[in-house]
Amino acid sequence: MKNIIKYIMLFVFSTTIMFTQKKEFREIENNAFDVGEKLTFSINYGPITAGIAEMAIPSMKKISGRESYYITFKVNTLPGFDTFYKVRDRYVTYLDKEGLFPWRFEQHIREGGYKRDFSAFFDQRRGNAKTTEGSYEIPEYVNDIVSAFYLARTFNFSDMKPGESVHLENFYKDQVFPLDVIYHGKETIEVEAGTFDCIILEPLVVEGGLFKSEGNIVVWLTDDEVRMPVKVKTKVVVGAIDAELKAFEGLKGKLTAKK
């Protein structure tokens, strides 16, 4: 009897240890962004200002026991443009503060007559994504499209040559897609928010982009630690659009790239 009790106690003790062990996650230095950052862009369709986009980190939230950045991205066409092509898009991601990987992603698309709502919880401990459409295996530190963008802001591109790329993986719908970010060099550009020295990146988005219609995307980020997005050129179902920075607030670091 004593031996049976002993074995039971050993089993309970070992099982408790197994379930209380915590997975060791990566830690990435982030000098680019923090809570309070808010970036506002004008969406230009040719010479017409068609809408407004906003990228913001309004707060921190705890998810799966981890402190995470609550990040929102919204795109709305202006009332005068709604009759032509109405857009009301909203994206949300919960980005782990220390490891800069996502725990949850939401996509709510309203573009013309097209409507889509999608969400995914990334169980980064078990390598599983639970979505509105099913459950799928994922690689370690897989990204959604918004978390990939913020992660890329922390990369050091100073030693890269034009044409070189960084490889990421983007989960969307029911599978993982490659997401290569190509470095295209540097350029000084002027937008409503000012004149900035920038680096030029091209994320090769296969699926799950920031608009319904996938296409070529080029992004200008400030050439400093903040890596603030200044301009985005992309294609949507109705043609090409430019998103240009018009206002910013709550930056984490010093914006040395502003002229």
N, C-alpha and C positions, 0 to 999 in steps of 0.2 A: 504493500500500500504506500509506504513511504517513497519507494522508487517511482510509482505512478504519479504521485503528487509532485515529485521532483521533476519528472519529465514534462508534466503539464506546465509547471512554472517556467521551465527553460523555454518551452515552446512559446508561451505568452510573452516572455521577455524578449526573445529573438524576433518575434513577429512585431512587437512594439517598436523595436529598434529599426526594423526594415521599413515600416511605414512612417517613421518620424525622420528618417534620413532625408535631407534636403538636396535637391539637385543643385550642383554648382553651375551657375550661369556666367557667361562672359561679362566683362565690364569694358565699356568703351568710353573714352574721354570725349566729352561733349562741351565744346566752347562756342557752339554755333547758335543754340536756341534755348529758351526756357519759358516757364509759365509767364504769361503777360504779353507775349509777342503777338502782334496783330498786323497783318499785311493786307492792304487793299489794292486791287488791280482794276483798271478799266479794261473791258473786253471790246476790242475794236474789230469790226467786220468791214475791211476796206477803210474808207474815210469815215465810217459811221461808228459811233460809240454805241454798241449793242447791249452791253450789260456790265455788271459788277461782280467781281469774285473776291472772296475773303478767306484767307488762311489764318487760323488763330489757335492759340493754346490757352484757353480760358482758365484751366485749373488742372490740378493733379487729382487722380482718382485711384483707389486701391482696387485691383482686380487680380484674382487668383493669388491673393496674399502679397502682391507686389505693388509698389508705388509706380504709377504710370502717368505719362503725359496724356491728357484728354485733348485730342487734336481734331479740329473741325475744318472742313473745306466746303465752301458754298459758292455756287454760281447761279446768278439770276439775270435774265435779260430785263432790260428796261421796259416800262409799259408801252412805249412807242414801237418797240421791236417785237413785242409779244404777238401781234397779229401776223407777223411774218413767220416767226419761229420761236415759240415760247420755251424757255429753259428754266427749270427749278431743280437744280441738282444739289445734293448734300451728301458728303462723305464724313465718316467718323472713324478714327482709329485710336486705340489705347496702346501707347508705345511705352514699353518698359523703360523706366528712368535710367537704370544702370546698364542694361544690356542692349537698349535700343532695338528691340524686336517687338512685334505686335502680339497682343493678347486677344484683341477683338477688332473686327472691321465691319463697318456698315456702309452700304451704297444705296442711295435712294435717287433714282434717275427719273426725271420728267423732261423729256425733250420732244417737242412737237406732240405727236400722238403716241410716242413710245413711253412705256412705263416699266420700271424694273426696281424691285426691292430685294436686296441680298445682304445677308449677314453671315459672319463666320466667327466662331470662337476657336482660337489656336491654343490647343493644349500643348504648350512647349515642353512640358515634362514627359508626356507620353508619345509625342510625335503624331498628333492627331488633330484634324480640323473638323469641327462639328458645324455644319452650315444649315441654311434653310432648305437645302436640297439633298443632304445626306452627310455621311461621315467618311473622311478620307485620310490616308496617311500623308504626312508632310515631313520634309527634311528639317533638320535642326535650324532654328532661326529663320525660317521662311518669312517672306515679307508679303504685305499687301502693297498696293501701288502707292498709297499715301505714306506708309511707314518707310518704304524704300526711298522715297524722296527726302524725308527728313534724315534718314541714315546717311544718304549720299552727301548731305551738307557737312558731315563731320569728316569726310575723307580728305586726305592730303594729296592734291593733284600736282604739287609743285615739281615732283620728279618725273611726271608723265610727259610723254611726247604726243603731239597730235596724232590721232588714230588709235592710240592705246585705249584699253577699256578695263572696267571693273565688272566682274560678274556677280550678279545677284539672282535670287530666285523669287518669283512672284506667284502666289497662289490666288486663283480666281475660279469661281464656279465649282469645278470638280477636279481640278488638276493643277499641277505646278508648271509654270512656264518660265523659260529663261528670260532674264532681264539684264542685258548688257548695257552699261553706261559708257558711252564713248566720249573721250576728251578731244575737243576740237581746237584748243588753243585759247587765246585771249583777245579781248576786244573792249574798247571803251564805248559805251552807249549812253544816250540821253533819253530819259523818260520824264514824265510829269514830276516824279519825286526827286529828280536831280540827275547828275551825270556821274557814272560809276565805271571804275575799272572792273571788268568781269572776266570770268572764265566761261567757256562755252561747252555745254554737255548735250549729248543726244541719247536719251534713254530709248532703247529699242523695245518698245512695248508690243508684245504679241497679243495679249488679251488682258482685259481688266483695267483699261486706261481711265483717264479722268473725263472721258466723254464716250458716248455710245459708239461712235464710229472711230475705229482705230486708224492711226496714220502716223506720219512723220512728226516728231516732237523735238524741238530744240529749246534749251533752257539756258539763260544767262544768269549766273550767280556772281555776287560780289567777290572780288579777288582778295579776300581777307578771311579771318577766322569765322566770321558770322555766316558767310556763304548765303547771304540773303538773296532770294530770287528777285530779279529785276524785270525780266521779260521772258515770255513763253510764246513760241510760235507753234501752232498745231493745226491739224486738219480735222474738221468735223463733217457731218453729212452734207452741210450746205456750203462747204468750201473751206478756205483757210481763215484763221482768226489769230489776232495777237492779243496777249494779255500783258499790259504794261503797268508797272508799279506806280501808284499815285500817292500812297501814304503808308507810313509805317510807324510803329510804336512798340515799346517794351522789349527792345533788343537786348540780348544777353551781353554781348561784347561791344567793343569799340569798332565803329564802322570806318575803317581807315581807307576803304576803296572809294569813298565818296569824294568827288573832286570839289 
